[in-house]
Amino acid sequence: MRPLLFAFCVMFALGDLSAQTTVWQPSPGHTQLPIWPGAEPDAQPVAGPEVATTRTKDHFVGGRPWTYISNVSLPTMTIYSPIGKNTGAAVVVFPGGGYQILAIDLEGTEVCDWLTAKGITCVLLKYRVPGVGRYPKSAPYPKSGPYPESPIALEDAQRTVGLVRFHAAEWYIDPHKIGVLGFSAGGHLSAAMSTHFAKRLYPVIDAADKESCRPDFAVVIYPGHLSLPAAQWDADQGPKKFVVRHPANADKHLGLNPDVPVTRQTPPTFLLQAEDDHVDNVDDSLAYYIGLKNAGVPVEMHLYAQGGHAFGLRRTKFPITGWPQLVETWLGTIGMISE
């Protein structure tokens, strides 16, 4: 995450006259389910109660307002069942927001509306983002952020994929067709899930944690934190400095973040980003693509000259916003849905 994104999140979290605040709830017929049966591992303090803020007026995306959630300390998942024919596939969705807020409709519920209409079960994860002020002086690591600087978002993601696989029969899901999809910080979280599935970051709680949390596929949209320069920037933030260990001959621009250890077991991946993305550099996608190719992982990448950042599924004048059709085609080519 670059300084511009940090300022972006702080501005939105602090609010202004063009914002309306409330408590987020899913649409009627859907219920948030807690993912932890007791206390969350590595729980962090938050600045206040969880709040949903709707951006209006000059903060429209695709001509419409959008809503984000901040101060999330109690993670939940919301299940959206497919409409019509069930393909058996499921996608766990990670909204973006710099690990400080969650763009819950733009990069969350609107994704579920699209996927369920295609016969895919959608599981929307409201993972922990304790808000701005990510680096309290007394904390051993940031309150929130990319792994390994902070473990909490990845813990929530691991737990959720395990829960979905554990309940696969009950929810009419094929346990071999469970993927992840994320935007921005959520895109990084999708990559982290694709490379940190061999062992949980937290002690096993129940039978769900004995299920594999490896995704069967990953969709990574305008991600951050994946290149070596991005990892070095992350490591330099806050009172505790992290050492980014990497080969001396690593490419200083297109080297891969060593905390995203790609192997042949990393699942097939779809990547998308705009070259004029001034929040998360296109080098994040390029670095991950190179790492996947070098490991022999099936990967498809689409780069566009224009499109910016944080457009979600909303159509604009830029061709990049037609990406959902590309994902549908790709899911067919890898055997997750019928072509």
N, C-alpha and C positions, 0 to 999 in steps of 0.2 A: 504494500500500500504506500502510495506517495503522499507527501505533505498536502497536496490538493485534496485528496480523498479524506484525509484527517479533518481538514477545515470544513469540507462538505458535510461530514457526519456531525461535527460539533455544531455547525450552524443549524442543521435540522433538529438536532436533539435539544438545543436551547429554545427553539421555537420563535415565532414572530407573529405578526398580526394576520398573516395569510394562512395560519394553521388552525385546525380544529382538533381538539384532543378528546379521546374517549377510551374505553376498554375494548380491545379487539375480541370479537367472537366470530367463529365460522358461520357460514350461511345456514339457514334452517335445515334441519335434517342431518347436520354434521356436529360431532361432539369432539372437543379436545380431550385426549387421553393422556394422563401423565405417563412418562416413560420410565420413571424410577419408582419402585415400590416404597422406598423410604427416602432418607436423605441423599441428595445428589453428591457424587464424589467431587472433591476439590471445590466445594461450594465457595463462592466469592460474594462479598458485600455488594449491594447496589445502592445507587444514589437516592432511590425512592421507589414508589410502587410502579409496577409495569403500566405503561401507557401507550395507546395508539394515537398517532398524530397524522392527520390528513393534510397533505400539501395542496394548496389551491392557488389560484391566480397565476403568478409568474413562475410557479414551479410545476406546471403541467408537464406530463410526458405523453406524447402522442395525442395532444389536445385534451387530456383528461387529468383530473387530480389523482394522486396516489397516496397510499397509507403506509407508514412504517411503525414498527413497535420498538420501544426502547425499554431498558431496565428489566430484561427478561432473566429471571432467576429460577423459574419453575418451568422446565422444558416440557413440551407436549407434542403429540403427533395427532393429526386429524386425517381420518381415512375417507377418501372420496372413491366410491365404487364406480366401475365403468358403466356407461350408458349404452344399452343395446348389447351387442355381441361382446363377450368377454374374451380377450386374446390370451388371458392367463399371465400377461406381463404386468409388472408393477414398477413404479418409479418413486423413490424417496427424493423429495425436492428440498433443496437448501437455498432459501432466499439470500441475497447479498445484503451488504450494508457495512463493509469494513470491519466486521466482527464487533461492531458497536450498536448497530440498529439492524432491523430486518425489514426489507421492502416486501411486506407480507402479501399485498395484492399484486403489484407489478411483477414480482418475481416469485409469487407463491400461488395464491388462489387462481389467478388467471392461467397459470401453467396447468393446474389441475382441471380447469374447465376444458382446456385443449386436449389433455391426455385422456380424460374419461370419455370424451366424445369419440375418441379413437379406440375405445374398448380396453383402455389401460387403467389399472388401479393406480391412484395417486395417493401418496402418503406425504403430507406436508409437515415438515419438522420445524417446530418453533424452538430452535436451539438457544442455549444461553448466551446472551450478550448483555453484560451488566451495564452497558452505557458508556458515556464518555468518561475521561479520567482513567484511561486504561492502565496506567502505571503508578499505582500508589506506592509511596516510598517504603511502606512497611511490608509490602507483599514480596514473596520469593520469586514471583513471576507476574506478568501482567494479569489484570482481572479478565481480560479477554484478548483474543488475538490468534494468529496462526500457530499451530503446533510446530515446534515444541515450546515456543515462548509461553503458550497457555494450552492446557490439555482439554478444557471443558467442552468446547464445541465438538472436537473429535470424539470425546467420550460419549456425548449425546448421539452423534451420528452412528458410532459403532453399536451402541445399545439399540437404536431404532432399527437398523438393518437386521440385527439378530432377532428382534421382536417380530418383524415382518416375516422373516423366514420361519420362525417358530409357529406363527399363526397362519401360515400359507394355506393349509387345507381349509381352515375355518373361513378364510377370506377369499377363497376361490382363486388363489394365486399359484402359479407354477414356481416352486422354490428355486428353479434354475433360470428364472427370467426376472430377477430382481435387480434393478439398476439404480443409479443415482444421477441427479441432474442439479447443477448449481450455477449461480451467477456471481461473478466478481469474487468476494470472499467465499461465497458458497461454491464457486467454481474451484477455488483452492481446496475447499473442504471435500469436494468430489474427488480431486486428485489425491488428497491425503487418505481418504477412505480406500482408494485404489491401490495404495502402497503401504497401508498400516492396518492390515486385516489379520495377520498371523496371530496376534496376541492383543487382548484387550488392554487398555491403559488403566483399567480399574479392576479390583478383585471381582471374580465371578459371583453373581448374586443368585441366579436361578437357572433353570433349564434354557431360557432364551439366550443366555450368555454362552451356552455351550454350542449354539448354532454358529455356523460360519457367518462372519460379517463381511465377507468379500462380495462386492457388487459383481454382477454378471456383465455389466456394461456401465459406461460413464459418459455423461454429456456435460461438457465443461464450456461455459459461455462467458466470454470476456473475463478470464480469470486474473487474479493477482497472486503475488507471493511465490511464483513458480520458478523464476529465473534466479541465478546467483546474485545479481545486483539487488534484486528485490529482497532476497533473504538477508543480505548484508545490511540493507536499510532497516529491516525489521529488527535485526539483532542489535542494532545501535540505539534503539529507542529505550527509554526508561532507565531506572537506576541500576538494574542488573544487566550487564552486557553479556550477550551470548556469543560464543565463538562459532563461526561458520567454518567447519572443517571441509576443505575441498582440495582436489589435486592442484599442484602448483601450476600445471599447464592448462587449467580449466579456462575456457573462453570467457573473457571478462564481461561480454555482453550476452552471449547465448548459452553460457554454462547453466546446467540445471541446479536448482536448489537441492543441496545434498540431503535435506530433510524430507524430500519426496523421492525415496529410493525405488525407482522403477526397476522391475524385474520381468521375466517372461510370464510371471503369474499375474501381472497387472492386467485388468480386463480391457477389452476393446473400448476405444475412446473416440468420441466426436469432439472436435475443438472448433470454436468460432470466435473471431475477434475483428474489430475494425482497426486499421492502421492509424487512424487519427484518434484513438482512445487515449485521452490525456489524463486518465485516472490510473488505469493499469496498462502498462506499456505492452505493445504487441509482442515484445520479446518474451513475455511470460508464456504465451502460447507457443512461440517458436522453440523456446528452450525445452518445453515439455514434449513437443512433437519430436524433436531430435532425440530426446531421451527414450521415448517410446519406440521410435524406429530402430534405434541402436539395440534395444532389448528384444526386437522382434515382435512387438505388440501391434496388433492391427489398429491402425489409427487413420482417421479421416479429418482433415483440417480445411476450414474455409476462412480465408482472409479477404476483407473488403477494404477498399481505399477509404471509405467514409462510413460513418454511422455513430461514432462517439461511444458513449458508455451508458449503461443503465437504461436501456430501452425496453427490456423485457420482451414480451410478445407483441407489443403495440406497433402497428404499422406506421411508418413514417415515409418520407419521400425517398429514403435510402433503401436500396435492394437488400441490404443485410437483414432487414426486419422480416424478410420472407423465410428466415431460417427454419421455422418449424417443419415446413415441407421437406427440407433437406434431412432433418432428423428422422422423420417418418420413413423416408426412403432408406436411410442408413439402417434403421431398426429392422427393416425387412431384409436387407442384405446380410445382416449378421444372424438372422434367424430368430429374432425376438418376437416379431409379428409377421403375419403373412404379407408377402409382397403384392 
